[in-house]
Amino acid sequence: MAQVAPGMCPVREFMDYVLLVSPENRFFITHHGGLYISDVQKEDALSTYRCITKHKYSGETRQSNGARLSVTDPAESIPTILDGFHSQEVWTGHTVELPCTASGYPIPAIRWLKDGRPLPADSRWTKRITGLAISDLRAEDSGTYICEVTNTFGSAEATGTLTVIEPLHVTLTPKKLKTGIGSTVILSCALMGSPEFTIRWYRNTEPVLPNEAISIRGLSNETLLITSAQKSHSGAYQCFATRKTQTAQDFAIIMLEDGTPRIVSSFSEKVVNPGEQFSLMCAAKGAPPPTITWALDDEPIMRDGSHRTNQYTMSDGTTISHMNVTGPQIRDGGVYRCTARNSVGSAEYQARINVRGPPSIRAMRNITAVAGRDTLINCRVIGYPYYSIKWYKDALLLPDNHRQVVFENGTLKLTDVQKGMDEGEYLCSVLIQPQLSISQSVHVAVKVPPLIQPFEFPPASIGQLLYIPCVVSSGDMPIRITWRKDGQVIISGSGVTIESKEFMSSLQISSVSLKHNGNYTCIASNAAATVSRERQLIVRVPPRFVVQPNNQDGIYGKAGVLNCSVDGYPPPKVMWKHAKGSGNPQQYHPVPLTGRIQILPNSSLLIRHVLEEDIGYYLCQASNGVGTDISKSMFLTVKSKSRPTRPPSTPAPQHGSAAPLPSACLPLGFQCPHCAGRQEGVKR
C-alpha cells in the first residue's frame, strides 16, 4: 500500500524508459499521486521508476530523477500503517479517497468502519487497495472512519474524521424595498450550507456599523434592523457569509423617500335628497401606506347605522377608503373631509355634500391656525338650497387681500397665515331667502411656530472637538429643543453634551470618533408646531492598511496579485510604485497601468503575465487628504525555471509483498497540475 509524502504533486503516469506502468495490473496510483505495487516480484527491482508531471493548462511536462527498488524475501511481521488520514473536509457532490496503506506479512486484511460500525452497502463507496473512495459525497457521509488492518501476527488501525460540507447559499429578503422616511426596515439573511459561518453586512460596499438607528441581531447576525430610517439609509445592502475559504453573498436595494401621503383620487360635491343613499371614495398613496379617516364639518364621523366605512390597500400601496351613508338626513349634509395619515405626515381633501331641507348653521368652534401655513374655515351650514355664503372680518366683506379665497361651497381659505393680520373674529353669513340671512361667528387664534436658523457641521477628523449651536430665531414661547441622531434621541453622556436655554441648544462632542458619523436633527417644538433641521456629520478618517503588502513569489508567464487594501474617509487614493533590482530601493517610479498591469477595486495590483522585468520592490501608497500618507513596500521574486525534486530513500520491499514507492515528483517553481484546493509547491 502506497506511502504518500505530504504535499506531493499528483502524477500523470509512471514509466521505466520503455515500460509504461498503468493502474490496470499490480501497479496502483493513489489519489495523492503515490505509486503502490502489490505482490512485489523480484524483477520489479530491475526497473527504474520515474514520475512525469504534465501541466494542466500549458501541457508542459517535467520528469523526476529515477528511483529503484531493493526486493528481499518476505519475513513474517505485524501490520504497520504506512499511510492514513487524520481529517478531511470536502464539499458535497465531490469524490474523496481516504488513504489507508499498510505493510506486513502475511498481507493484512482490511476492514473499514464508520462511526464504529461496518460500512453500509452503498455503490458510491469503493474499497481500493490504496484506501476507501467515496463518490458523490453527501452530508450524511460525515463521520469518523477507522481502517483496521489485520494478519495472523496482529493488527493496526488508522482513524480519521471526514466532514462533508455543503456550499454556502445566501438569500437576502426583501430584495427591493421602497418605503418612507421614519419607517422600520428589517433585512433577513437566510443561509443554507454547513455551519460555523460568519456573517458581515455592507452598505454601498462599506461595512455597516451598528449605532442608535442600526442594529445587527440574531445568533449569527442574520438580521439587520433600522429604526426610524432616514434618507441616508438608502442604498444597496449586502449580506456576506464566510466559512473558511467559502464565501457567498446576496444583496437588497433599500429606497427611502419622502413618504408623506398624497390624495390621488377623491369625490365631488353633490346634492342629494333625504333618504337617498350616497357613497364617497378617497384614495391616497404614501410610504408606509397611510390610514384614512373621515370628518363632517370638522367633527370625526362615528360609525353607526347610517355611516359605514371600509378601507383596503392595493398591491401598489394605494389605500382606498369608502364612506357609505344610508338614509341621509339634513344633519348629514355639510363639508366631508378625508384625511390620510402615516408616520411621515398627512394630507386631506374636502368637498360639500348638500342634503335638501331648510338651511341652518351648526355652532362654530374656535380655530387655532399656525403662522406661515394655510388654514381652511368651513361655514357649517346644513340644508339646501340657499342663495349664497359670505364671510366678514371686522365688518369687511372677504376677500380683501390676495391671501384670502372664498370658494363657491362657502369655505374660506387663508394662505400664509399672519398673526397680526389674520387673528380675530370671522362671521359666516348665509342668505337663505332674498331678504333673510343666518350667521355664525368663529374666532381664529394664530400661533407662531419655531424658526430654526441654518447651521452646518464643519469637516471633522477623529479626536477633534465639535460645537454646534441650534438657535430658534422666532416662535411663541415656551419652546422645547431636542436633538436626534439617525432618528434616535440623544442623551448627554459618553463624550456628548447637550446644553439648552430658552431659545437655543448646543451639541458638544469632546472627541470625535467614527461612531459619531450620522445625521443629526435639531427639533424645536411649541404649541403651534414642531419643526426640525437636519445636517450630516462626516468624520474624516486618515488612511490605514487593512491588508499590508508582503514579499511574494511570482511565476513567469502567470498571473500574480500584489495584495494591498486600505480604508479611510474620504476613500483613499492608492498609487503603486516600482523600484527595479534586488538591492536597496533607491528610487521608486509610478507603475505604468497597461493592459498587462492594473489596479483592482480593492487596491491590489494585478499583473496578468509576470515577466522578468517585474522583479523588484513595490510600494503601495495611500492618501486621502486627512493626516499623513501611508505606504508599505514589498519585494516580488519571479521564478522562471523549474526542476524536479530528488525522491527520498525507499525501504526495501519483500518479495511477494506490497511495495509503496513515494511519488516525490514535484518540479520546483512548477504549478501543481491536478491539486484542487491544495497548496502548490514544496520546500526546497
C-alpha positions, 0 to 999 in steps of 0.5 A: 500500500502506497506511502504518500509524502505530504504535499506531493504533486499528483502524477500523470503516469509512471514509466521505466524508459520503455515500460509504461506502468498503468493502474490496470495490473499490480501497479496502483496510483493513489489519489495523492499521486503515490505509486503502490505495487502489490505482490512485489516480484523480484524483477520489479527491482530491475526497473527504474521508476520515474514520475512525469508531471504534465501541466494542466493548462500549458501541457508542459511536462517535467520528469523526476530523477529515477528511483529503484527498488531493493526486493528481499524475501518476505519475513513474517511481521505485524501490520504497520500503517504506512499511510492514513488520514487524520481529517478531511473536509470536502464539499458535497457532490465531490469524490474523496479517497481516504488513504489507508496503506499498510505493510506486513506479512502475511498481507493484512486484511482490511476492514473499514468502519464508520462511526464504529460500525461496518460500512453500509452497502452503498455503490458510491463507496469503493474499497481500493487497495490504496484506501476507501473512495467515496463518490458523490459525497453527501452530508450524511457521509460525515463521520469518523472512519477507522481502517483496521488492518489485520494478519495472523501476527496482529493488527493496526488501525488508522482513524480519521474524521471526514466532514462533508460540507455543503456550499454556502447559499445566501438569500437576502429578503426583501430584495427591493424595498421602497418605503418612507422616511421614519419607517422600520426596515428589517433585512433577513439573511437566510443561509443554507450550507454547513455551519460555523459561518460568519456573517458581515453586512455592507452598505454601498460596499462599506461595512455597516456599523451598528449605532442608535438607528442600526442594529445587527441581531440574531445568533449569527447576525442574520438580521439587520434592523433600522429604526426610524430610517432616514434618507441616508439609509438608502442604498444597496445592502449586502449580506456576506457569509464566510466559512473558511475559504467559502464565501457567498453573498446576496444583496437588497436595494433599500429606497427611502423617500419622502413618504408623506401621503398624497390624495390621488383620487377623491369625490365631488360635491353633490346634492342629494335628497333625504333618504337617498343613499350616497357613497364617497371614495378617497384614495391616497398613496404614501410610504408606509401606506397611510390610514384614512379617516373621515370628518363632517364639518370638522367633527370625526364621523362615528360609525353607526347605522347610517355611516359605514366605512371600509378601507383596503390597500392595493398591491401598489400601496394605494389605500382606498377608503369608502364612506357609505351613508344610508338614509341621509338626513339634513344633519348629514349634509355639510363639508366631508373631509378625508384625511390620510395619515402615516408616520411621515405626515398627512394630507386631506381633501374636502368637498360639500355634500348638500342634503335638501331641507331648510338651511341652518348653521351648526355652532362654530368652534374656535380655530387655532391656525399656525403662522406661515401655513394655510388654514381652511374655515368651513361655514357649517351650514346644513340644508339646501338650497340657499342663495349664497355664503359670505364671510366678514372680518371686522365688518369687511366683506372677504376677500380683501387681500390676495391671501384670502379665497372664498370658494363657491361651497362657502369655505374660506381659505387663508394662505400664509397665515399672519398673526397680526393680520389674520387673528380675530373674529370671522362671521359666516353669513348665509342668505337663505331667502332674498331678504333673510340671512343666518350667521355664525361667528368663529374666532381664529387664534394664530400661533407662531411656530419655531424658526430654526436658523441654518447651521452646518457641521464643519469637516471633522477628523477623529479626536477633534472637538465639535460645537454646534449651536441650534438657535430658534430665531422666532416662535411663541414661547415656551419652546422645547429643543431636542436633538436626534441622531439617525432618528434616535434621541440623544442623551448627554453622556459618553463624550456628548453634551447637550446644553439648552436655554430658552431659545437655543441648544448646543451639541458638544462632542469632546472627541470625535470618533467614527461612531459619531458619523450620522445625521443629526436633527435639531427639533424645536417644538411649541404649541403651534408646531414642531419643526426640525433641521437636519445636517450630516456629520462626516468624520474624516478618517486618515488612511490605514492598511487593512491588508499590508503588502508582503514579499511574494513569489511570482511565476513567469508567464502567470498571473500574480496579485500584489495584495494591498487594501486600505480604508479611510474617509474620504476613500483613499487614493492608492498609487503603486510604485516600482523600484527595479533590482534586488538591492536597496530601493533607491528610487521608486517610479509610478507603475505604468497601468497597461493592459498587462498591469492594473489596479483592482477595486480593492487596491491590489495590483494585478499583473496578468503575465509576470515577466522578468522585468517585474522583479523588484520592490513595490510600494503601495501608497495611500492618501486621502487628504486627512493626516499623513500618507501611508505606504508599505513596500514589498519585494516580488521574486519571479521564478522562471525555471523549474526542476524536479525534486530528488525522491527520498530513500525507499525501504526495501520491499519483500518479495511477494509483498506490497511495495509503496514507492513515494511519488516525490515528483514535484518540479520546483517553481512548477504549478501543481497540475491536478491539486484542487484546493491544495497548496502548490509547491514544496520546500526546497 
